[in-house]
């Protein structure tokens, strides 16, 4: 009986000691069950741009890296940034590439109160510079947009990010933003029209390695505008930066370009719905770092991804990634 009583006392003391721990553990399990994140989905949908564009190429490389973690990245081509934003707003895709400075009519005002049930868009960061090339035919070299006023200019298709950007630049210079002289051509079609003399200038937003840019840089009789006011544009428009194309970097033998060329550059940004699972955001940021973090024509190693375009609020997961990796 004495031994049985001792065991009973020991058990009672054990329960008294362990009871608070058991209660805390139960509470923690309850909180985790109630508020913890569900398992991430295995499939994500991204809206890019044309199938021969840089956005599409970036997405294909992201898809290869995400596949190693069992995540399928479905890639949907589009007409450009405006359509990408519309798809995000409608919930048709989880994330998309958006050119800096693209007008977004669906964006709520900065001081607007969140609407219950409304999903906002968050930035995962910028992944590359996108140079703004202005190729033109002119007897004299020019370094501002004003001499092009009234000329036939290829300004991009209606609703495209290129056209939206050009209209902002024209408005800032007091130039017309409507008229038949503003031709809705972009990319290769704009370049061909310039070479045939059907337009006097063409705006191209693309990487320097792009075939259309290389063709125009080497074309006889075609010049590229060096923005003498590049720094002023960068101060006025938060989504623009001043970058320099060094003399001879295109062709050392022909000395192309023949002098340092100041360009404006917007950024390629990855924007996502705020419902995207944090674990997927982390994997995407790692893929963005591996694909876009290398040295390039205008960027240093490790410069991207980064929060360069403040047009959209940075996601919490991206903020942690940029702070601590």
Secondary structure, DSSP 8 states (H G I E B T S, - for coil): -HHHHHHHHHHHHHHHHHHHHHHHHHHHHHHHHHHS-----SEEEEE---TTSHHHHHHHHHHHHHHTTT-EEEEE--S-HHHHHHHHHHTS-SEEEEETT---TT---TT----TT---EEEEEEEEEEEEEEEE--SS---SSGGGTTS-EE---TT-HHHHHHHHHHHHTT--S-STTEE---HHHHHHHHHTTS-SEEEEES-TTSHHHHHHHH-TT-EE---TTHHHHHHH-TT-EEEEE-TTSSBTTTTBSSS-EEEEEEEEEEEEETTS-HHHHHHHHHHHHHHH-S--SS--TT--SB---TTS-B-HHHHHHHHH-
